[in-house]
Amino acid sequence: MREVLAAPLTEEAFEPFGEVLALRETPDKMINQGFCGRHHDLAKLDFGPEGRAGLSLFDAKPRALPYQLDMVERHPDGSQAFIPMTEAPFLVIVAPDNDGIPGVPLAFITSVGQGVNYRRGVWHGVLTPLSAPGLFAVVDRIGKTPNLEEHWFDTPWKVIDAR
């Protein structure tokens, strides 16, 4: 089995695949009588010409490290944002596109307060909380056309914690 080391999630490392959703050092502006910092426009949401934004709640069963990665997926018609509703870290897996198939995967472990937005067409692992509850708000494309491609690896990858 091949190995992938899961590193801490950073904006720089994740940039080719989308955006890390997290508070900035300082808010863009203060609202609500100065009691709320607005960290504005954190993701490039993309739903294509035939789609619209949908907000869903996902309740995923936790997984453990080491984690066997045998499949990744992508959404050719829209971006997909995962926003945790707890303070627990989760596993983020992405892979570059290699002429229509995923290349060598990269793995990250989020910090408290981080979510991710996968750009349209980015190969990524399934939602992988590392503890219960695995509750997430998800913003993605709702539309009439299929928006899911899966790729199953001939040889699975073993994702291990490199922190």
Contacts in CASP RR format, 6 or more apart in sequence:
PFRMAT RR
TARGET T0000
AUTHOR 0000-0000-0000
METHOD contacts of the structure
MODEL  1
MREVLAAPLTEEAFEPFGEVLALRETPDKMINQGFCGRHHDLAKLDFGPE
GRAGLSLFDAKPRALPYQLDMVERHPDGSQAFIPMTEAPFLVIVAPDNDG
IPGVPLAFITSVGQGVNYRRGVWHGVLTPLSAPGLFAVVDRIGKTPNLEE
HWFDTPWKVIDAR
1 68 0 8 1.000
1 155 0 8 1.000
1 156 0 8 1.000
1 157 0 8 1.000
1 158 0 8 1.000
2 155 0 8 1.000
2 156 0 8 1.000
2 157 0 8 1.000
2 158 0 8 1.000
3 157 0 8 1.000
3 158 0 8 1.000
3 159 0 8 1.000
3 160 0 8 1.000
4 69 0 8 1.000
4 93 0 8 1.000
4 104 0 8 1.000
4 105 0 8 1.000
4 106 0 8 1.000
4 107 0 8 1.000
4 157 0 8 1.000
4 158 0 8 1.000
4 159 0 8 1.000
4 160 0 8 1.000
5 107 0 8 1.000
5 159 0 8 1.000
5 160 0 8 1.000
5 161 0 8 1.000
5 162 0 8 1.000
6 65 0 8 1.000
6 91 0 8 1.000
6 107 0 8 1.000
6 108 0 8 1.000
6 109 0 8 1.000
6 159 0 8 1.000
6 160 0 8 1.000
6 161 0 8 1.000
6 162 0 8 1.000
6 163 0 8 1.000
7 13 0 8 1.000
7 107 0 8 1.000
7 108 0 8 1.000
7 109 0 8 1.000
7 162 0 8 1.000
7 163 0 8 1.000
8 108 0 8 1.000
8 109 0 8 1.000
8 111 0 8 1.000
8 163 0 8 1.000
9 20 0 8 1.000
9 92 0 8 1.000
9 108 0 8 1.000
9 109 0 8 1.000
9 110 0 8 1.000
9 111 0 8 1.000
9 114 0 8 1.000
9 116 0 8 1.000
10 20 0 8 1.000
10 108 0 8 1.000
11 19 0 8 1.000
11 20 0 8 1.000
11 22 0 8 1.000
13 106 0 8 1.000
13 108 0 8 1.000
14 20 0 8 1.000
14 92 0 8 1.000
14 94 0 8 1.000
14 108 0 8 1.000
14 116 0 8 1.000
16 96 0 8 1.000
17 94 0 8 1.000
17 118 0 8 1.000
17 119 0 8 1.000
17 122 0 8 1.000
17 124 0 8 1.000
18 43 0 8 1.000
18 44 0 8 1.000
18 79 0 8 1.000
18 116 0 8 1.000
18 117 0 8 1.000
18 118 0 8 1.000
18 119 0 8 1.000
18 122 0 8 1.000
19 42 0 8 1.000
19 43 0 8 1.000
19 44 0 8 1.000
19 116 0 8 1.000
19 117 0 8 1.000
20 114 0 8 1.000
20 115 0 8 1.000
20 116 0 8 1.000
21 42 0 8 1.000
21 43 0 8 1.000
21 81 0 8 1.000
21 83 0 8 1.000
21 114 0 8 1.000
21 115 0 8 1.000
21 116 0 8 1.000
21 117 0 8 1.000
22 42 0 8 1.000
22 111 0 8 1.000
22 113 0 8 1.000
22 114 0 8 1.000
22 115 0 8 1.000
23 39 0 8 1.000
23 113 0 8 1.000
24 39 0 8 1.000
27 37 0 8 1.000
27 38 0 8 1.000
27 39 0 8 1.000
28 37 0 8 1.000
28 38 0 8 1.000
28 39 0 8 1.000
28 40 0 8 1.000
28 41 0 8 1.000
29 37 0 8 1.000
29 38 0 8 1.000
29 40 0 8 1.000
30 36 0 8 1.000
30 37 0 8 1.000
30 38 0 8 1.000
31 37 0 8 1.000
31 38 0 8 1.000
42 117 0 8 1.000
43 79 0 8 1.000
43 81 0 8 1.000
43 117 0 8 1.000
44 79 0 8 1.000
44 117 0 8 1.000
44 119 0 8 1.000
45 53 0 8 1.000
45 79 0 8 1.000
45 81 0 8 1.000
45 117 0 8 1.000
45 139 0 8 1.000
46 78 0 8 1.000
46 79 0 8 1.000
46 119 0 8 1.000
46 120 0 8 1.000
46 141 0 8 1.000
47 53 0 8 1.000
47 77 0 8 1.000
47 78 0 8 1.000
47 79 0 8 1.000
47 140 0 8 1.000
47 141 0 8 1.000
47 142 0 8 1.000
48 77 0 8 1.000
48 78 0 8 1.000
48 120 0 8 1.000
48 141 0 8 1.000
50 77 0 8 1.000
50 143 0 8 1.000
50 144 0 8 1.000
50 145 0 8 1.000
51 77 0 8 1.000
51 78 0 8 1.000
51 141 0 8 1.000
51 142 0 8 1.000
51 143 0 8 1.000
52 141 0 8 1.000
52 142 0 8 1.000
52 143 0 8 1.000
53 139 0 8 1.000
53 140 0 8 1.000
53 141 0 8 1.000
53 142 0 8 1.000
54 139 0 8 1.000
54 140 0 8 1.000
54 141 0 8 1.000
54 142 0 8 1.000
55 137 0 8 1.000
55 138 0 8 1.000
55 139 0 8 1.000
56 137 0 8 1.000
56 138 0 8 1.000
56 140 0 8 1.000
57 85 0 8 1.000
57 135 0 8 1.000
57 136 0 8 1.000
57 137 0 8 1.000
57 138 0 8 1.000
58 82 0 8 1.000
58 127 0 8 1.000
58 134 0 8 1.000
58 135 0 8 1.000
58 136 0 8 1.000
58 138 0 8 1.000
59 133 0 8 1.000
59 134 0 8 1.000
59 135 0 8 1.000
60 127 0 8 1.000
60 128 0 8 1.000
60 129 0 8 1.000
60 134 0 8 1.000
60 136 0 8 1.000
61 129 0 8 1.000
61 132 0 8 1.000
61 134 0 8 1.000
62 129 0 8 1.000
62 130 0 8 1.000
62 131 0 8 1.000
62 132 0 8 1.000
62 134 0 8 1.000
63 91 0 8 1.000
63 128 0 8 1.000
63 129 0 8 1.000
63 130 0 8 1.000
64 130 0 8 1.000
65 91 0 8 1.000
65 130 0 8 1.000
65 159 0 8 1.000
65 160 0 8 1.000
65 161 0 8 1.000
66 158 0 8 1.000
66 159 0 8 1.000
66 160 0 8 1.000
66 161 0 8 1.000
67 91 0 8 1.000
67 128 0 8 1.000
67 158 0 8 1.000
67 159 0 8 1.000
68 156 0 8 1.000
68 157 0 8 1.000
68 158 0 8 1.000
68 159 0 8 1.000
69 93 0 8 1.000
69 105 0 8 1.000
69 107 0 8 1.000
69 125 0 8 1.000
69 153 0 8 1.000
69 156 0 8 1.000
69 157 0 8 1.000
69 158 0 8 1.000
69 159 0 8 1.000
70 152 0 8 1.000
70 153 0 8 1.000
70 156 0 8 1.000
70 157 0 8 1.000
71 125 0 8 1.000
71 126 0 8 1.000
71 150 0 8 1.000
71 151 0 8 1.000
71 152 0 8 1.000
71 153 0 8 1.000
72 93 0 8 1.000
72 95 0 8 1.000
72 102 0 8 1.000
72 105 0 8 1.000
72 123 0 8 1.000
72 124 0 8 1.000
72 125 0 8 1.000
72 150 0 8 1.000
72 151 0 8 1.000
72 153 0 8 1.000
73 123 0 8 1.000
73 124 0 8 1.000
73 125 0 8 1.000
73 126 0 8 1.000
73 148 0 8 1.000
73 149 0 8 1.000
73 150 0 8 1.000
73 151 0 8 1.000
74 97 0 8 1.000
74 118 0 8 1.000
74 121 0 8 1.000
74 122 0 8 1.000
74 123 0 8 1.000
74 124 0 8 1.000
74 148 0 8 1.000
74 149 0 8 1.000
74 151 0 8 1.000
75 118 0 8 1.000
75 120 0 8 1.000
75 121 0 8 1.000
75 140 0 8 1.000
75 141 0 8 1.000
75 147 0 8 1.000
75 148 0 8 1.000
75 149 0 8 1.000
76 120 0 8 1.000
76 121 0 8 1.000
76 147 0 8 1.000
76 149 0 8 1.000
77 120 0 8 1.000
77 141 0 8 1.000
77 143 0 8 1.000
77 145 0 8 1.000
77 147 0 8 1.000
78 120 0 8 1.000
78 121 0 8 1.000
78 140 0 8 1.000
78 141 0 8 1.000
78 147 0 8 1.000
79 117 0 8 1.000
79 118 0 8 1.000
79 119 0 8 1.000
79 120 0 8 1.000
79 140 0 8 1.000
79 141 0 8 1.000
80 117 0 8 1.000
80 118 0 8 1.000
80 124 0 8 1.000
80 138 0 8 1.000
80 139 0 8 1.000
80 140 0 8 1.000
80 141 0 8 1.000
81 115 0 8 1.000
81 116 0 8 1.000
81 117 0 8 1.000
81 118 0 8 1.000
81 138 0 8 1.000
81 139 0 8 1.000
81 140 0 8 1.000
82 90 0 8 1.000
82 115 0 8 1.000
82 116 0 8 1.000
82 117 0 8 1.000
82 118 0 8 1.000
82 127 0 8 1.000
82 136 0 8 1.000
82 137 0 8 1.000
82 138 0 8 1.000
83 115 0 8 1.000
83 136 0 8 1.000
83 137 0 8 1.000
83 138 0 8 1.000
83 139 0 8 1.000
84 90 0 8 1.000
84 110 0 8 1.000
84 113 0 8 1.000
84 114 0 8 1.000
84 115 0 8 1.000
84 129 0 8 1.000
84 134 0 8 1.000
84 135 0 8 1.000
84 136 0 8 1.000
85 135 0 8 1.000
85 136 0 8 1.000
85 137 0 8 1.000
86 133 0 8 1.000
86 134 0 8 1.000
86 135 0 8 1.000
87 112 0 8 1.000
87 113 0 8 1.000
88 129 0 8 1.000
88 130 0 8 1.000
88 131 0 8 1.000
88 134 0 8 1.000
89 109 0 8 1.000
89 110 0 8 1.000
89 111 0 8 1.000
89 112 0 8 1.000
89 130 0 8 1.000
89 131 0 8 1.000
90 109 0 8 1.000
90 110 0 8 1.000
90 127 0 8 1.000
90 128 0 8 1.000
90 129 0 8 1.000
90 130 0 8 1.000
90 134 0 8 1.000
91 107 0 8 1.000
91 108 0 8 1.000
91 109 0 8 1.000
91 110 0 8 1.000
91 128 0 8 1.000
91 129 0 8 1.000
91 130 0 8 1.000
91 159 0 8 1.000
92 107 0 8 1.000
92 108 0 8 1.000
92 109 0 8 1.000
92 110 0 8 1.000
92 116 0 8 1.000
92 124 0 8 1.000
92 125 0 8 1.000
92 128 0 8 1.000
93 105 0 8 1.000
93 106 0 8 1.000
93 107 0 8 1.000
93 108 0 8 1.000
93 124 0 8 1.000
93 125 0 8 1.000
93 128 0 8 1.000
93 159 0 8 1.000
94 105 0 8 1.000
94 106 0 8 1.000
94 108 0 8 1.000
94 118 0 8 1.000
94 122 0 8 1.000
94 123 0 8 1.000
94 124 0 8 1.000
94 125 0 8 1.000
95 102 0 8 1.000
95 103 0 8 1.000
95 104 0 8 1.000
95 105 0 8 1.000
95 106 0 8 1.000
95 123 0 8 1.000
95 124 0 8 1.000
96 102 0 8 1.000
96 103 0 8 1.000
96 104 0 8 1.000
96 123 0 8 1.000
97 103 0 8 1.000
97 121 0 8 1.000
97 122 0 8 1.000
97 123 0 8 1.000
101 151 0 8 1.000
102 123 0 8 1.000
102 151 0 8 1.000
103 123 0 8 1.000
105 123 0 8 1.000
105 125 0 8 1.000
105 157 0 8 1.000
105 159 0 8 1.000
107 159 0 8 1.000
109 130 0 8 1.000
109 161 0 8 1.000
109 163 0 8 1.000
110 116 0 8 1.000
117 139 0 8 1.000
118 124 0 8 1.000
123 151 0 8 1.000
127 134 0 8 1.000
127 136 0 8 1.000
129 136 0 8 1.000
141 147 0 8 1.000
END
